[in-house]
Amino acid sequence: MNLYKNTFSEKGLNWDEHWNELMKQEWFQKLLENREVKEWVESDKEHGLLHDPYYIRKIIDQEMHRETFITYVHGKTRLNKSG
């Protein structure tokens, strides 16, 4: 994990900085109000798309990626809830 973090830090992609910035986004805070979404995000943060600083940067900066992410999260949480 340290090698992963150090590599991205050297390239200006510090995961912690991006994660903190994402957590400050109003749209992201609204997503986290849903318990199922919050649980999914916590898991994805460790093993999924939210573990990738490039992806986090894209959903912060680009509305298209953000909307796709929101749709994806809602789909995943509905799937988990029904099955």
Buried (B, 14 or more C-beta within 10 A) or exposed (E): EEEEBEEBBEEEBBBEBBBEBBEEEEBBEEBEEBEBBEEBBEEBBEEEBBBBBEBBBBBBEEEEBBEEBBEEBBEBBEEEEEE
